[in-house]
Amino acid sequence: MFKRVITFPGFWKSALILGVVYAILLFLLQWLLSRFSFEFLQQAFGSGKALVFLIAGLIAGITSTYAKFWKYLKEQDLKDEV
């Protein structure tokens, strides 16, 4: 089922778009919690912390997209059996 999900048309496009959205939301949430400080921006982009936001967002995007497509394919399988 894993290979079937990740090779389904549109999976990777959806995962990347959702991952970038998650990364932006994580970054904005951290920036909000730092009270929109300029030092946070310097630290995030100076030390490579921005890359961590991108990786975390991509992991979240891929896993949530996988769950969405897995559910869709499972429903299709059940529908085909009946």
N, C-alpha and C positions, 0 to 999 in steps of 0.2 A: 504494500500500500504506500510505503514511503516514496518509492521511485515513481509510482503513478501520480502522486500528489505533486512532487516537485517538477515533473515533466508536463503537467497539465498546462495548456495554453493560458497565458496571463498570470501565472503564479509569480514569476520573478519580477514582473513589472509592478504588480500589486505589492509585493513584499518590499521592493525598493522604495516605492512612493510612501508606503506606510512607515517604513523605517526612517526616512528623512523627516516625516512629520513628527514621529516620536522623538527623534533627536532634537528637533527644534523646540518641541514642548518641554523636554527635559532641560535644555539649556535655558529657556525662558523661565521655567520654574526655579532653577537654581539662582538665576539672576534676580528674580523677584525676591527670593529668600535672603539674598545678600543686600536687599534694599536698593537695587539698581546701581550698585557702586561701580565706579570706573575701575577700581582696583581688581574687581572680579573679572572684568573683561581683559585686563592686562594679564592677569594670572592664567586665565583660561586659554588665551591664544598664545601667550608667551611660553607656557610650559607644556603645551600639547594636550591640555585637558579637553580641548574641543574635540580631539580625536576620540577620546573616551566617550563623549556624548554621542558621537556618530556611531561608534561600535555598539554601544548599548541600545541606541535607537534601532539599528539594523537587526540586532538579535531579537528585540521585542517585535519588530515588524515581521520578521521571518516566522517567528513562532505563532503570532496571532493569525497571519495569513495561512500558515500551514493548518491551523485548527479550522479556519473557515473553509478551506478547500477540502479538507478531510471530511468535514460534516457534509458538504455538498455531494462529494463522491459516494459517501456511505448512503445518503438518502437516495441517490440515483440507483445504487446497487439494490437497495430494498424495494424500490419502485419496479425495477426490472424483474425481480423475483416473483412479484405478485401478478 
